Amino acid sequence: MVKRVEISNNAKEVIDQLRAQHGELIFHQSGGCCDGSSPMCFPKGEFILDHNDIWLGTIHNCDFFISKSQFEYWKHTQLTVDIVKGRGSSFSLEIPLGIRFIIKSRLYSEGETANLSPIKLATEIE
């Protein structure tokens, strides 16, 4: 199975820092305001998910969700969560560290498209 979302080693280090401070984490990719096109990291349970959100998989033991509308734009690409220096304008947990998570993407090959990991509605995740 081809994963729909991956993570860089640098982003894993940041998640380890944030997890030590905040406990379990989730990521959400929306198309909203502020840094809405950036993946946002929240303590698990502090971001309300509903039937408009899709679970793409896990990155470094964190569930990764995306809004249905964004999934429609990016369903043909593999997403990779990375970090860059600079303070974003979102509510994501890494912002006070002077960095922000970003998404890098690449198109799937035909072979990969035929072997993608399944998605689920957020309401189907326990």
N, C-alpha and C positions, 0 to 999 in steps of 0.2 A: 504494500500500500504506500502510496506517495502522500506524504504529509502536506496539509494545506497551509500550515504555518510553522515556521522555524524561528530560531533565535541565535544571535551572535554570542560569542564567548564574553565580550564586553558587557552585553546586556544581562547575561547570566550573573555576572559579578554584582551589578547594580541590584538585581532582584534579590540576591543573597543579603545585601545590606538592608534593603527595604523589608524583607521578610523578618530579619532579626529585630527590627524596630516595630513592625506593624502586624506580624503574624501572617496567616494565609492571605494570598493575594489573587486577584483576577485581573484580566485585561479586557478592555472593550474598545472596539474600533467603530466610531460613529462618523457621521458626516455633518455634525452639528457646528456650532459656533466656536469661537476661540481657536484652540488648536484641535478642532474636531476631526481633522483628517489625520491627526497623530493618534497612535494607540495610547490609551490612558490606563494607568495602573491604580487599582483601588484595593483597600482591605476587603477580603471576601465578606459578603453580606451587607456592605455599605453602598452598593450600587444596585438599583432595582432593575432586574431583567424581566422581559415579558415575551409574548408571542412574536414581537417584532425583532427579536434578537436570535442569532444563529450561533451555535457552538461549533467552532472549527477544529478544536483539538486542545492540546495542552502544550505549553512551552515552559520548560524548567519547573514542572509541577504546578503550573498556574493555568487554570482554564482560560481560554481565549475566545471571546465572543465578538461578533460583528453585527451591525444592524442589517436587516434584510436589504435595504436600499443600497448600502455599500457593498454587500455581497454580490448583488446583481452587477455592479461595475467590475468587481475584482474576482469573480468566480473562475475566471480563466487564468488566474495567476497564483503563484505560490508567494506567500507573504513571508518576509523575514523581519523580525523585530531587532532593531539595533539602537544605538544611542549616538547622540551628537552633543557637543558642548553648546551651551547657550540656554538661556532660561525661556521656556515656553510660557504661554499664557493660559494654561489649563489648570484643572484641579488634580492632575495626576501626581502621585506621591513623590516622584523623582525631581520635580521642579525645584524644591529648595536646595538640591544638591548642585544646581547650576548646569544641569544636563537635561536632555529630554529624549524620550523614546521616539523613534521614527520607524516608518515602514519602508522597506525596499521590496520590490516585486519583480517577478520574471514570469513570462508566459510558460505554461506547461507545454511539453511536447505532446504529439498525438498519443504516444504510448503511455505517457503519464496521465493524460486525461482519462484514459480507459481504466486507470488503476488508482483513482483518488480515494483517500480515506473518506468515510461517510461523515455527513454533517447531521446535526440534530437541532431541533428548536430548543432554546434556552429553557423552556418550560418542561422539557423532557429530562433535564439534568438534575440530579439530586444534590 
